[in-house]
Amino acid sequence: MTNAAPARLDTDPDPLVEALASTLPGGVVVMDSERVEKYRHDRFEDLPAGHPRAVVRAQTTEQVQVALRWATEHRIPVVPRGAGTSLSGGATAVDGCLVLSLERMTGIQIDPDRRVARAEPGALNISVKEAAAVHELWYPPDPGSFRISTIGGNIATNAGGLCCVKYGVTADYVLGLEVVLADGRLLRLGGETMKDVAGLNLRQLFVGSEGTLGVVTGAVLRLVPRQGDVSTLVATFPDLVSAGTAVTRIGRTIRPAMLELMDQVAINAVEDFSPRGLDRDAGALLIVQSDAPGRARAEEIAAVERLCHQAGCTEVLSTDDADEGLMFVDARRSSGDAVEARGTLLAEDICVPVDRLPDVLAEIAAIGERHDLEIPVVAHAGDGNLHPGIVYPPGDAAARGRAWRAFDDLMALAPAYGGTVTGEHGVGRTKVRSLAAQVGADVLDVSHAVKTALDPLGLLNPGALLPSGDRPTTLGDTT
Ligand SMILES: Cc1cc2nc3c(=O)[nH]c(=O)nc-3n(C[C@H](O)[C@H](O)[C@H](O)COP(=O)(O)OP(=O)(O)OC[C@H]3O[C@@H](n4cnc5c(N)ncnc54)[C@H](O)[C@@H]3O)c2cc1C
Protein backbone atom coordinates (compact mmCIF):
# COMPACT_ATOMS: atom_id res chain seq x y z
CA MET A 1 0.00 0.00 0.00
CA THR A 2 1.41 3.39 -0.91
CA ASN A 3 0.18 6.51 0.79
CA ALA A 4 1.02 10.09 0.02
CA ALA A 5 2.97 11.67 2.90
CA PRO A 6 0.65 13.41 5.33
CA ALA A 7 0.44 17.13 4.83
CA ARG A 8 1.70 19.19 7.78
CA LEU A 9 -1.37 20.32 9.58
CA ASP A 10 -2.18 24.03 9.89
CA THR A 11 0.81 25.16 7.84
CA ASP A 12 0.21 23.14 4.71
CA PRO A 13 -3.44 22.69 3.67
CA ASP A 14 -4.17 19.17 2.52
CA PRO A 15 -6.24 19.36 -0.68
CA LEU A 16 -7.59 15.84 -0.24
CA VAL A 17 -8.83 16.59 3.26
CA GLU A 18 -10.24 19.94 2.14
CA ALA A 19 -12.21 18.13 -0.57
CA LEU A 20 -13.56 15.75 2.10
CA ALA A 21 -14.45 18.69 4.32
CA SER A 22 -16.44 20.28 1.53
CA THR A 23 -18.39 17.02 1.09
CA LEU A 24 -18.89 16.75 4.85
CA PRO A 25 -19.46 20.38 5.92
CA GLY A 26 -20.42 21.68 9.36
CA GLY A 27 -17.26 20.90 11.30
CA VAL A 28 -17.45 17.14 10.74
CA VAL A 29 -13.85 17.12 9.50
CA VAL A 30 -11.34 18.35 12.06
CA MET A 31 -8.00 19.55 10.73
CA ASP A 32 -6.51 21.87 13.33
CA SER A 33 -3.51 20.24 14.91
CA GLU A 34 -4.40 20.94 18.54
CA ARG A 35 -7.74 19.15 18.22
CA VAL A 36 -6.32 16.35 16.07
CA GLU A 37 -3.64 15.75 18.72
CA LYS A 38 -6.34 14.55 21.14
CA TYR A 39 -7.12 11.63 18.83
CA ARG A 40 -3.57 10.27 18.47
CA HIS A 41 -3.25 8.12 21.58
CA ASP A 42 -5.47 5.76 23.49
CA ARG A 43 -5.06 4.65 27.11
CA PHE A 44 -2.05 2.46 26.33
CA GLU A 45 0.20 5.48 26.33
CA ASP A 46 3.63 3.86 26.08
CA LEU A 47 3.30 3.37 22.33
CA PRO A 48 4.47 5.69 19.59
CA ALA A 49 1.45 7.23 17.84
CA GLY A 50 1.36 8.49 14.27
CA HIS A 51 0.13 11.86 13.06
CA PRO A 52 -3.35 11.70 11.53
CA ARG A 53 -4.05 13.93 8.55
CA ALA A 54 -7.52 14.67 9.93
CA VAL A 55 -10.32 13.45 12.16
CA VAL A 56 -13.87 12.82 10.96
CA ARG A 57 -16.39 13.14 13.80
CA ALA A 58 -19.28 11.39 12.10
CA GLN A 59 -22.87 12.02 13.11
CA THR A 60 -24.57 9.62 10.71
CA THR A 61 -23.97 6.30 8.96
CA GLU A 62 -24.00 8.17 5.63
CA GLN A 63 -21.12 10.35 6.79
CA VAL A 64 -19.17 7.22 7.73
CA GLN A 65 -19.84 5.85 4.24
CA VAL A 66 -18.66 9.09 2.61
CA ALA A 67 -15.47 9.10 4.68
CA LEU A 68 -14.68 5.47 3.88
CA ARG A 69 -15.35 5.89 0.15
CA TRP A 70 -13.00 8.88 0.21
CA ALA A 71 -10.36 6.87 2.08
CA THR A 72 -10.62 4.01 -0.41
CA GLU A 73 -10.43 6.34 -3.40
CA HIS A 74 -7.26 7.97 -2.05
CA ARG A 75 -5.75 4.93 -0.30
CA ILE A 76 -5.84 6.61 3.11
CA PRO A 77 -5.64 4.36 6.19
CA VAL A 78 -8.50 4.75 8.65
CA VAL A 79 -8.39 4.25 12.42
CA PRO A 80 -11.94 3.87 13.82
CA ARG A 81 -12.28 5.27 17.30
CA GLY A 82 -14.83 5.27 20.09
CA ALA A 83 -13.76 6.80 23.40
CA GLY A 84 -10.08 5.87 23.08
CA THR A 85 -10.00 3.81 26.29
CA SER A 86 -8.26 0.88 24.57
CA LEU A 87 -5.62 -0.71 26.76
CA SER A 88 -3.92 -2.43 23.82
CA GLY A 89 -3.12 0.45 21.49
CA GLY A 90 -6.02 -0.52 19.21
CA ALA A 91 -7.13 3.08 18.70
CA THR A 92 -3.63 4.54 18.40
CA ALA A 93 -3.31 6.64 15.25
CA VAL A 94 -0.96 5.77 12.40
CA ASP A 95 0.88 8.30 10.26
CA GLY A 96 -1.22 9.94 7.56
CA CYS A 97 -4.43 8.23 8.67
CA LEU A 98 -7.94 9.49 8.99
CA VAL A 99 -9.22 8.96 12.52
CA LEU A 100 -12.89 8.07 12.19
CA SER A 101 -14.49 9.02 15.48
CA LEU A 102 -17.94 7.65 16.26
CA GLU A 103 -18.24 9.54 19.57
CA ARG A 104 -21.02 11.83 18.31
CA MET A 105 -23.34 9.00 17.24
CA THR A 106 -24.95 8.50 20.63
CA GLY A 107 -28.59 7.62 19.93
CA ILE A 108 -30.28 4.91 22.04
CA GLN A 109 -33.79 3.48 21.71
CA ILE A 110 -35.21 0.86 24.04
CA ASP A 111 -37.94 -1.55 22.96
CA PRO A 112 -39.11 -3.10 26.26
CA ASP A 113 -41.45 -5.64 24.64
CA ARG A 114 -38.74 -6.99 22.37
CA ARG A 115 -36.16 -6.58 25.16
CA VAL A 116 -33.67 -4.87 22.88
CA ALA A 117 -31.71 -1.65 22.77
CA ARG A 118 -30.96 -0.04 19.42
CA ALA A 119 -27.74 1.84 19.98
CA GLU A 120 -25.48 4.00 17.89
CA PRO A 121 -21.77 3.22 18.27
CA GLY A 122 -20.82 6.32 20.27
CA ALA A 123 -23.39 5.67 23.01
CA LEU A 124 -21.58 5.03 26.27
CA ASN A 125 -22.09 1.63 27.87
CA ILE A 126 -23.46 3.34 30.99
CA SER A 127 -26.01 5.27 28.91
CA VAL A 128 -27.40 2.01 27.51
CA LYS A 129 -27.60 0.61 31.03
CA GLU A 130 -29.39 3.73 32.26
CA ALA A 131 -31.83 3.80 29.33
CA ALA A 132 -32.64 0.11 29.88
CA ALA A 133 -33.09 0.62 33.63
CA VAL A 134 -35.98 3.02 32.99
CA HIS A 135 -37.88 -0.06 31.71
CA GLU A 136 -36.68 -2.37 34.50
CA LEU A 137 -34.29 -3.95 32.00
CA TRP A 138 -30.54 -4.49 32.14
CA TYR A 139 -27.63 -4.50 29.69
CA PRO A 140 -25.14 -6.68 31.63
CA PRO A 141 -21.73 -6.29 29.89
CA ASP A 142 -19.72 -4.11 32.25
CA PRO A 143 -16.08 -3.46 31.42
CA GLY A 144 -14.31 -1.57 34.21
CA SER A 145 -14.54 1.37 31.78
CA PHE A 146 -18.35 1.17 31.43
CA ARG A 147 -18.77 4.82 32.42
CA ILE A 148 -16.40 6.05 29.71
CA SER A 149 -16.26 3.51 26.87
CA THR A 150 -18.60 3.29 23.88
CA ILE A 151 -20.81 0.49 22.63
CA GLY A 152 -18.96 0.56 19.29
CA GLY A 153 -15.62 0.13 21.07
CA ASN A 154 -17.09 -2.58 23.31
CA ILE A 155 -18.34 -4.47 20.25
CA ALA A 156 -15.09 -3.99 18.34
CA THR A 157 -13.14 -5.45 21.27
CA ASN A 158 -15.79 -7.90 22.47
CA ALA A 159 -15.36 -6.27 25.86
CA GLY A 160 -15.67 -8.32 29.01
CA GLY A 161 -15.87 -7.07 32.56
CA LEU A 162 -16.85 -7.94 36.09
CA CYS A 163 -20.15 -9.76 35.61
CA CYS A 164 -19.03 -11.93 32.64
CA VAL A 165 -18.48 -14.82 35.00
CA LYS A 166 -22.26 -15.27 35.13
CA TYR A 167 -23.60 -13.12 32.30
CA GLY A 168 -21.09 -13.51 29.48
CA VAL A 169 -19.32 -10.97 27.28
CA THR A 170 -20.45 -8.33 24.78
CA ALA A 171 -20.77 -10.90 21.96
CA ASP A 172 -23.51 -12.65 23.93
CA TYR A 173 -25.68 -9.53 23.70
CA VAL A 174 -25.19 -8.48 20.07
CA LEU A 175 -28.28 -9.50 18.09
CA GLY A 176 -27.85 -7.18 15.14
CA LEU A 177 -25.15 -5.02 13.62
CA GLU A 178 -24.90 -2.30 11.01
CA VAL A 179 -21.38 -2.22 9.60
CA VAL A 180 -19.79 -0.08 6.89
CA LEU A 181 -17.04 -1.77 4.89
CA ALA A 182 -13.89 -0.01 3.72
CA ASP A 183 -15.43 0.56 0.27
CA GLY A 184 -18.48 2.24 1.81
CA ARG A 185 -20.95 -0.66 1.45
CA LEU A 186 -23.40 -0.97 4.31
CA LEU A 187 -24.08 -4.44 5.78
CA ARG A 188 -27.06 -5.17 8.03
CA LEU A 189 -26.39 -8.36 9.97
CA GLY A 190 -28.78 -10.16 12.28
CA GLY A 191 -31.71 -8.20 13.63
CA GLU A 192 -34.12 -8.12 16.53
CA THR A 193 -34.90 -11.80 16.93
CA MET A 194 -33.42 -13.79 19.77
CA LYS A 195 -32.39 -16.51 17.35
CA ASP A 196 -31.09 -16.20 13.79
CA VAL A 197 -29.06 -18.78 11.92
CA ALA A 198 -29.62 -17.49 8.41
CA GLY A 199 -26.31 -17.69 6.58
CA LEU A 200 -22.77 -17.47 7.85
CA ASN A 201 -22.51 -15.79 11.22
CA LEU A 202 -20.91 -12.62 9.87
CA ARG A 203 -22.34 -10.59 12.73
CA GLN A 204 -20.06 -12.33 15.22
CA LEU A 205 -17.14 -12.05 12.80
CA PHE A 206 -17.24 -8.30 13.30
CA VAL A 207 -17.53 -8.58 17.09
CA GLY A 208 -13.95 -8.37 18.37
CA SER A 209 -12.52 -7.45 14.96
CA GLU A 210 -10.98 -4.27 16.45
CA GLY A 211 -11.92 -1.96 13.60
CA THR A 212 -9.96 -4.00 11.06
CA LEU A 213 -12.89 -5.40 9.04
CA GLY A 214 -15.54 -2.69 9.12
CA VAL A 215 -16.92 0.23 11.08
CA VAL A 216 -19.86 -0.45 13.39
CA THR A 217 -22.50 2.26 12.95
CA GLY A 218 -25.39 0.64 14.81
CA ALA A 219 -26.21 -2.32 17.03
CA VAL A 220 -29.21 -4.17 18.38
CA LEU A 221 -28.38 -5.31 21.90
CA ARG A 222 -30.19 -7.97 23.90
CA LEU A 223 -31.53 -6.83 27.27
CA VAL A 224 -32.51 -8.97 30.24
CA PRO A 225 -34.76 -8.28 33.22
CA ARG A 226 -33.05 -6.04 35.75
CA GLN A 227 -30.61 -7.66 38.15
CA GLY A 228 -32.13 -8.65 41.48
CA ASP A 229 -30.78 -7.72 44.90
CA VAL A 230 -27.11 -8.45 45.37
CA SER A 231 -25.13 -9.71 48.36
CA THR A 232 -21.38 -9.20 48.56
CA LEU A 233 -18.65 -11.22 50.24
CA VAL A 234 -15.07 -10.09 50.73
CA ALA A 235 -12.50 -12.72 51.73
CA THR A 236 -8.92 -12.06 52.75
CA PHE A 237 -6.21 -14.63 51.99
CA PRO A 238 -2.63 -14.92 53.23
CA ASP A 239 -1.31 -15.56 49.72
CA LEU A 240 -2.25 -15.78 46.05
CA VAL A 241 -2.14 -19.55 45.89
CA SER A 242 -4.87 -20.02 48.53
CA ALA A 243 -7.00 -17.32 46.88
CA GLY A 244 -6.57 -18.99 43.47
CA THR A 245 -7.51 -22.33 44.96
CA ALA A 246 -10.70 -20.82 46.40
CA VAL A 247 -11.63 -19.43 42.96
CA THR A 248 -11.34 -22.87 41.36
CA ARG A 249 -13.42 -24.50 44.08
CA ILE A 250 -16.14 -21.83 43.99
CA GLY A 251 -16.47 -22.19 40.21
CA ARG A 252 -17.05 -25.94 40.46
CA THR A 253 -20.31 -25.60 42.36
CA ILE A 254 -21.52 -21.99 42.20
CA ARG A 255 -22.11 -19.40 39.51
CA PRO A 256 -21.50 -16.09 41.31
CA ALA A 257 -22.49 -12.81 39.66
CA MET A 258 -18.95 -11.52 40.28
CA LEU A 259 -15.68 -13.15 41.33
CA GLU A 260 -12.82 -10.65 41.39
CA LEU A 261 -9.33 -10.84 42.83
CA MET A 262 -6.85 -8.19 43.98
CA ASP A 263 -3.30 -9.03 45.00
CA GLN A 264 -1.37 -7.27 47.76
CA VAL A 265 0.32 -4.75 45.45
CA ALA A 266 -3.04 -3.82 43.89
CA ILE A 267 -4.65 -3.52 47.35
CA ASN A 268 -1.90 -1.16 48.44
CA ALA A 269 -2.08 0.82 45.19
CA VAL A 270 -5.80 1.38 45.81
CA GLU A 271 -5.20 2.33 49.46
CA ASP A 272 -2.44 4.79 48.45
CA PHE A 273 -4.65 6.31 45.74
CA SER A 274 -7.88 6.59 47.68
CA PRO A 275 -8.11 4.81 51.05
CA ARG A 276 -10.99 2.31 51.35
CA GLY A 277 -10.00 0.47 54.50
CA LEU A 278 -8.77 -2.64 52.68
CA ASP A 279 -6.34 -4.86 54.58
CA ARG A 280 -2.90 -3.80 53.35
CA ASP A 281 -1.31 -6.95 54.78
CA ALA A 282 -3.59 -9.36 52.95
CA GLY A 283 -1.84 -11.52 50.35
CA ALA A 284 -4.96 -11.37 48.22
CA LEU A 285 -8.60 -10.36 48.36
CA LEU A 286 -11.60 -11.94 46.67
CA ILE A 287 -14.76 -9.95 46.04
CA VAL A 288 -17.71 -12.21 45.33
CA GLN A 289 -21.32 -11.28 44.59
CA SER A 290 -24.48 -13.32 44.39
CA ASP A 291 -27.71 -12.11 42.78
CA ALA A 292 -29.55 -15.42 43.13
CA PRO A 293 -33.26 -14.96 43.86
CA GLY A 294 -34.76 -15.23 47.34
CA ARG A 295 -33.13 -17.50 49.89
CA ALA A 296 -30.76 -18.94 47.31
CA ARG A 297 -28.69 -15.77 47.63
CA ALA A 298 -27.87 -16.33 51.30
CA GLU A 299 -27.19 -20.00 50.55
CA GLU A 300 -24.74 -19.11 47.78
CA ILE A 301 -22.92 -16.61 49.97
CA ALA A 302 -22.72 -19.17 52.80
CA ALA A 303 -21.33 -21.78 50.40
CA VAL A 304 -18.72 -19.31 49.09
CA GLU A 305 -17.71 -18.50 52.66
CA ARG A 306 -17.27 -22.21 53.43
CA LEU A 307 -15.14 -22.75 50.35
CA CYS A 308 -12.98 -19.71 51.14
CA HIS A 309 -12.33 -21.05 54.64
CA GLN A 310 -11.47 -24.48 53.24
CA ALA A 311 -8.93 -22.84 50.91
CA GLY A 312 -7.31 -21.05 53.88
CA CYS A 313 -8.76 -17.54 54.00
CA THR A 314 -8.08 -15.52 57.15
CA GLU A 315 -11.15 -13.29 57.24
CA VAL A 316 -14.57 -13.08 55.61
CA LEU A 317 -17.02 -10.22 55.60
CA SER A 318 -20.39 -10.36 53.88
CA THR A 319 -23.17 -7.87 53.46
CA ASP A 320 -26.65 -7.61 51.95
CA ASP A 321 -26.37 -3.83 52.01
CA ALA A 322 -26.11 -2.67 48.39
CA ASP A 323 -24.13 0.49 49.20
CA GLU A 324 -21.62 -1.36 51.34
CA GLY A 325 -21.18 -3.96 48.61
CA LEU A 326 -20.72 -1.21 46.03
CA MET A 327 -17.93 0.28 48.13
CA PHE A 328 -15.85 -2.89 47.68
CA VAL A 329 -16.70 -3.16 43.99
CA ASP A 330 -15.71 0.48 43.54
CA ALA A 331 -12.42 -0.22 45.28
CA ARG A 332 -11.81 -2.96 42.72
CA ARG A 333 -12.90 -0.71 39.84
CA SER A 334 -10.60 2.07 41.01
CA SER A 335 -7.57 -0.21 40.77
CA GLY A 336 -6.97 0.80 37.11
CA ASP A 337 -6.61 4.48 37.99
CA ALA A 338 -4.69 3.61 41.16
CA VAL A 339 -2.14 1.54 39.25
CA GLU A 340 -1.84 4.15 36.48
CA ALA A 341 -1.05 6.74 39.17
CA ARG A 342 2.09 4.79 40.16
CA GLY A 343 3.97 5.27 36.92
CA THR A 344 3.83 4.40 33.26
CA LEU A 345 1.60 1.37 32.87
CA LEU A 346 1.85 -1.51 30.43
CA ALA A 347 -1.55 -3.15 30.82
CA GLU A 348 -2.08 -6.83 30.16
CA ASP A 349 -5.15 -9.06 30.20
CA ILE A 350 -4.01 -12.63 29.79
CA CYS A 351 -6.57 -15.37 30.35
CA VAL A 352 -5.85 -18.93 31.49
CA PRO A 353 -7.95 -21.97 32.32
CA VAL A 354 -9.30 -21.24 35.76
CA ASP A 355 -7.53 -24.14 37.52
CA ARG A 356 -4.16 -22.71 36.45
CA LEU A 357 -4.71 -19.46 38.35
CA PRO A 358 -2.56 -20.34 41.41
CA ASP A 359 0.42 -21.33 39.23
CA VAL A 360 0.09 -18.36 36.91
CA LEU A 361 -0.23 -15.90 39.81
CA ALA A 362 2.98 -17.33 41.28
CA GLU A 363 4.73 -17.01 37.89
CA ILE A 364 3.64 -13.37 37.55
CA ALA A 365 5.16 -12.60 40.95
CA ALA A 366 8.38 -14.30 39.84
CA ILE A 367 8.46 -12.24 36.62
CA GLY A 368 8.12 -9.07 38.69
CA GLU A 369 11.04 -10.11 40.91
CA ARG A 370 13.18 -11.17 37.95
CA HIS A 371 12.80 -7.76 36.30
CA ASP A 372 12.78 -5.80 39.56
CA LEU A 373 9.38 -4.31 38.80
CA GLU A 374 6.09 -3.80 40.52
CA ILE A 375 3.37 -5.89 38.85
CA PRO A 376 0.06 -5.42 40.68
CA VAL A 377 -2.55 -7.98 39.65
CA VAL A 378 -6.31 -7.61 39.61
CA ALA A 379 -8.33 -10.31 37.95
CA HIS A 380 -11.76 -11.27 36.74
CA ALA A 381 -10.70 -14.39 38.58
CA GLY A 382 -13.84 -16.41 37.95
CA ASP A 383 -13.01 -16.28 34.23
CA GLY A 384 -9.26 -16.87 34.72
CA ASN A 385 -8.76 -13.40 33.23
CA LEU A 386 -5.82 -11.60 34.84
CA HIS A 387 -4.77 -7.97 34.63
CA PRO A 388 -1.11 -7.78 35.59
CA GLY A 389 -0.19 -4.10 35.31
CA ILE A 390 3.51 -3.60 34.70
CA VAL A 391 4.50 -0.22 36.12
CA TYR A 392 7.76 1.67 35.74
CA PRO A 393 8.89 5.18 36.72
CA PRO A 394 8.13 7.56 33.84
CA GLY A 395 11.23 8.56 31.88
CA ASP A 396 13.42 5.76 33.30
CA ALA A 397 14.79 4.16 30.12
CA ALA A 398 16.38 1.19 31.87
CA ALA A 399 13.18 0.41 33.76
CA ARG A 400 11.22 0.79 30.52
CA GLY A 401 13.43 -1.86 28.91
CA ARG A 402 12.84 -4.21 31.83
CA ALA A 403 9.10 -3.50 31.71
CA TRP A 404 8.80 -4.46 28.05
CA ARG A 405 10.82 -7.63 28.69
CA ALA A 406 8.41 -8.47 31.50
CA PHE A 407 5.56 -7.75 29.07
CA ASP A 408 7.01 -10.30 26.64
CA ASP A 409 7.48 -12.84 29.44
CA LEU A 410 3.81 -12.50 30.37
CA MET A 411 2.81 -12.91 26.73
CA ALA A 412 4.76 -16.16 26.61
CA LEU A 413 3.38 -17.30 29.96
CA ALA A 414 -0.30 -17.38 29.03
CA PRO A 415 -0.08 -19.80 26.06
CA ALA A 416 2.37 -21.95 28.03
CA TYR A 417 -0.43 -22.51 30.55
CA GLY A 418 -3.04 -23.25 27.88
CA GLY A 419 -4.28 -19.64 27.92
CA THR A 420 -4.47 -16.64 25.66
CA VAL A 421 -2.53 -13.38 25.39
CA THR A 422 -5.74 -11.38 25.56
CA GLY A 423 -9.02 -12.22 27.27
CA GLU A 424 -10.83 -8.95 26.65
CA HIS A 425 -8.73 -5.90 25.73
CA GLY A 426 -7.93 -7.17 22.26
CA VAL A 427 -4.66 -7.66 20.41
CA GLY A 428 -4.43 -4.01 19.38
CA ARG A 429 -0.92 -2.98 18.52
CA THR A 430 0.76 -4.30 21.66
CA LYS A 431 0.20 -8.03 21.15
CA VAL A 432 0.45 -8.53 17.39
CA ARG A 433 3.64 -10.57 17.58
CA SER A 434 2.34 -12.57 20.51
CA LEU A 435 -0.81 -13.41 18.57
CA ALA A 436 1.28 -15.00 15.85
CA ALA A 437 3.12 -17.11 18.37
CA GLN A 438 -0.12 -18.19 20.05
CA VAL A 439 -2.34 -19.07 17.09
CA GLY A 440 0.21 -20.27 14.54
CA ALA A 441 0.74 -19.74 10.84
CA ASP A 442 -2.42 -21.45 9.51
CA VAL A 443 -4.81 -19.45 11.68
CA LEU A 444 -2.94 -16.32 10.76
CA ASP A 445 -3.18 -17.13 7.05
CA VAL A 446 -6.95 -17.69 7.26
CA SER A 447 -7.32 -14.46 9.24
CA HIS A 448 -5.43 -12.58 6.54
CA ALA A 449 -7.68 -14.13 3.89
CA VAL A 450 -10.78 -12.85 5.72
CA LYS A 451 -9.19 -9.42 6.09
CA THR A 452 -8.30 -9.31 2.40
CA ALA A 453 -11.84 -10.31 1.38
CA LEU A 454 -13.39 -7.45 3.36
CA ASP A 455 -10.68 -4.82 3.18
CA PRO A 456 -8.55 -5.66 0.12
CA LEU A 457 -6.48 -2.47 0.35
CA GLY A 458 -5.70 -3.02 4.01
CA LEU A 459 -6.94 0.44 4.97
CA LEU A 460 -8.85 -0.33 8.15
CA ASN A 461 -6.80 0.03 11.32
CA PRO A 462 -3.50 -1.14 9.78
CA GLY A 463 -1.03 -2.55 12.28
CA ALA A 464 -3.74 -3.58 14.73
CA LEU A 465 -4.78 -7.17 15.45
CA LEU A 466 -2.93 -8.73 12.50
CA PRO A 467 0.66 -8.24 11.42
CA SER A 468 0.56 -5.95 8.37
CA GLY A 469 2.86 -6.24 5.40
CA ASP A 470 3.60 -9.54 3.72
CA ARG A 471 1.44 -12.45 4.72
CA PRO A 472 3.48 -14.62 7.05
CA THR A 473 3.88 -18.21 5.97
CA THR A 474 5.85 -19.39 8.95
CA LEU A 475 5.98 -18.16 12.51
CA GLY A 476 9.58 -17.12 12.03
CA ASP A 477 8.47 -14.57 9.43
CA THR A 478 6.18 -12.72 11.78
CA THR A 479 8.53 -10.05 12.97
C1 LIG B 1 -10.05 2.06 33.57
C2 LIG B 1 -10.27 1.08 32.45
C3 LIG B 1 -10.88 -0.13 32.74
C4 LIG B 1 -11.12 -1.05 31.71
N1 LIG B 1 -11.72 -2.23 32.01
C5 LIG B 1 -12.01 -3.10 31.03
C6 LIG B 1 -12.68 -4.33 31.33
O1 LIG B 1 -13.00 -4.63 32.48
N2 LIG B 1 -12.97 -5.15 30.29
C7 LIG B 1 -12.63 -4.84 29.00
O2 LIG B 1 -12.93 -5.62 28.09
N3 LIG B 1 -11.98 -3.70 28.70
C8 LIG B 1 -11.67 -2.82 29.67
N4 LIG B 1 -11.00 -1.66 29.37
C9 LIG B 1 -10.53 -1.42 27.99
C10 LIG B 1 -11.46 -0.58 27.09
O3 LIG B 1 -12.27 0.28 27.87
C11 LIG B 1 -12.33 -1.48 26.22
O4 LIG B 1 -11.51 -2.16 25.28
C12 LIG B 1 -13.44 -0.74 25.48
O5 LIG B 1 -14.28 -1.70 24.85
C13 LIG B 1 -12.94 0.25 24.44
O6 LIG B 1 -14.02 1.10 24.08
P1 LIG B 1 -13.73 2.54 23.44
O7 LIG B 1 -15.04 3.16 23.10
O8 LIG B 1 -12.87 3.35 24.32
O9 LIG B 1 -12.97 2.13 22.12
P2 LIG B 1 -11.57 2.67 21.54
O10 LIG B 1 -10.52 2.58 22.58
O11 LIG B 1 -11.78 3.99 20.91
O12 LIG B 1 -11.30 1.59 20.43
C14 LIG B 1 -11.01 0.26 20.76
C15 LIG B 1 -10.92 -0.57 19.46
O13 LIG B 1 -12.18 -0.62 18.84
C16 LIG B 1 -12.15 -0.05 17.52
N5 LIG B 1 -13.41 0.68 17.38
C17 LIG B 1 -13.93 1.60 18.21
N6 LIG B 1 -15.16 1.96 17.79
C18 LIG B 1 -15.42 1.25 16.67
C19 LIG B 1 -16.51 1.18 15.76
N7 LIG B 1 -17.61 1.89 15.94
N8 LIG B 1 -16.42 0.33 14.70
C20 LIG B 1 -15.32 -0.44 14.51
N9 LIG B 1 -14.25 -0.39 15.33
C21 LIG B 1 -14.30 0.43 16.41
C22 LIG B 1 -10.89 0.81 17.50
O14 LIG B 1 -10.37 0.92 16.20
C23 LIG B 1 -9.98 0.03 18.43
O15 LIG B 1 -9.39 -1.05 17.72
C24 LIG B 1 -10.73 -0.74 30.38
C25 LIG B 1 -10.12 0.49 30.10
C26 LIG B 1 -9.89 1.39 31.13
C27 LIG B 1 -9.25 2.70 30.79
The ligand as a Gaussian input file, in Angstrom:
#p B3LYP/6-31G(d) Opt

LIG

0 1
 C      -10.053000       2.058000      33.570000
 C      -10.270000       1.077000      32.446000
 C      -10.879000      -0.133000      32.736000
 C      -11.121000      -1.050000      31.706000
 N      -11.723000      -2.230000      32.008000
 C      -12.012000      -3.098000      31.026000
 C      -12.680000      -4.326000      31.326000
 O      -13.004000      -4.629000      32.479000
 N      -12.965000      -5.150000      30.292000
 C      -12.625000      -4.840000      29.005000
 O      -12.931000      -5.619000      28.094000
 N      -11.977000      -3.702000      28.702000
 C      -11.668000      -2.820000      29.668000
 N      -11.004000      -1.659000      29.368000
 C      -10.527000      -1.419000      27.991000
 C      -11.462000      -0.584000      27.093000
 O      -12.266000       0.280000      27.869000
 C      -12.331000      -1.484000      26.223000
 O      -11.514000      -2.159000      25.283000
 C      -13.444000      -0.743000      25.484000
 O      -14.279000      -1.696000      24.855000
 C      -12.937000       0.250000      24.437000
 O      -14.024000       1.098000      24.076000
 P      -13.727000       2.538000      23.436000
 O      -15.043000       3.156000      23.095000
 O      -12.873000       3.346000      24.322000
 O      -12.968000       2.134000      22.118000
 P      -11.568000       2.668000      21.538000
 O      -10.518000       2.577000      22.583000
 O      -11.775000       3.988000      20.907000
 O      -11.300000       1.591000      20.428000
 C      -11.011000       0.259000      20.755000
 C      -10.917000      -0.566000      19.464000
 O      -12.185000      -0.621000      18.842000
 C      -12.146000      -0.049000      17.523000
 N      -13.412000       0.676000      17.376000
 C      -13.934000       1.602000      18.214000
 N      -15.156000       1.962000      17.791000
 C      -15.416000       1.251000      16.666000
 C      -16.513000       1.175000      15.763000
 N      -17.615000       1.893000      15.937000
 N      -16.423000       0.326000      14.703000
 C      -15.320000      -0.437000      14.506000
 N      -14.248000      -0.391000      15.327000
 C      -14.302000       0.430000      16.409000
 C      -10.890000       0.809000      17.498000
 O      -10.374000       0.921000      16.202000
 C       -9.982000       0.026000      18.428000
 O       -9.392000      -1.049000      17.724000
 C      -10.730000      -0.741000      30.376000
 C      -10.121000       0.490000      30.101000
 C       -9.893000       1.392000      31.128000
 C       -9.247000       2.704000      30.788000

